[in-house]
Amino acid sequence: MSKISNFGIVNKEVVTDPNLSLQAKGLYAILSSYCDKNRRCFPSLNTLSDISSKSISQISLYIKELKTAGYLTRKGKYLILR
């Protein structure tokens, strides 16, 4: 069995929030896999678009949805997950 080297921890509150779209929940999971121990990450919109097969404008909408719900903030270049 091989060792798992990259993974993300997803907040259960986020994935069970009925007010969030499935796409925003999926983006949160992707972002979680890029986070450091302080829950900060900085993948580019292009990277997120490539991974999710969504357009950059769609990714921006999902980020806005997560920010509005309070699950994501921005500090400089970092996205900080709750």
C-alpha positions in Angstrom: 0.0 0.0 0.0 1.4 3.4 -1.0 1.6 6.3 1.4 -0.8 9.2 0.7 1.2 12.3 0.4 -1.3 15.1 -0.5 -4.6 15.4 1.1 -6.9 18.1 2.5 -9.1 18.3 5.6 -12.6 19.5 4.7 -14.7 21.2 7.4 -17.9 19.1 7.8 -19.9 22.3 8.4 -19.1 23.4 4.9 -20.1 20.2 3.1 -23.3 19.9 5.0 -24.4 23.6 4.6 -27.6 23.4 2.5 -27.1 27.0 1.4 -23.9 26.3 -0.5 -23.9 25.0 -4.0 -22.3 21.6 -4.7 -19.8 23.4 -6.9 -18.7 25.8 -4.0 -18.4 22.7 -1.7 -16.2 21.0 -4.4 -14.0 24.1 -4.7 -13.6 24.2 -1.0 -12.4 20.6 -1.0 -9.9 21.4 -3.8 -8.7 24.5 -1.9 -8.3 22.3 1.2 -5.8 20.1 -0.6 -3.6 23.2 -1.2 -3.7 24.5 2.4 -0.8 24.7 4.7 -1.1 24.0 8.5 -2.6 27.5 9.0 -5.4 26.8 6.4 -3.8 29.3 3.9 -3.4 28.6 0.2 -2.7 30.4 -3.0 -3.5 28.4 -6.1 -4.0 30.5 -9.2 -7.5 30.8 -10.7 -6.0 29.1 -13.8 -5.0 26.1 -11.7 -8.4 25.9 -10.0 -10.0 26.2 -13.4 -7.9 23.4 -14.9 -8.5 21.0 -12.0 -12.2 21.6 -11.8 -12.9 21.9 -15.6 -14.8 25.1 -14.8 -14.2 28.6 -16.3 -12.3 31.2 -14.3 -15.5 33.3 -14.1 -17.3 30.3 -12.5 -14.4 29.8 -10.1 -14.6 33.4 -9.1 -18.4 33.0 -8.4 -17.7 30.0 -6.2 -15.0 31.9 -4.3 -17.5 34.7 -3.8 -20.1 32.3 -2.6 -17.6 30.8 0.0 -16.6 34.3 1.1 -20.2 35.4 1.5 -21.0 32.3 3.6 -17.9 33.1 5.8 -15.9 30.0 4.9 -13.2 31.8 3.0 -11.3 35.1 3.5 -8.5 36.7 1.5 -5.4 38.2 3.1 -3.0 39.5 0.5 -2.3 36.7 -2.0 -3.6 34.0 0.4 -7.0 32.5 0.6 -7.7 31.5 4.2 -10.2 28.6 4.8 -12.2 28.3 8.0 
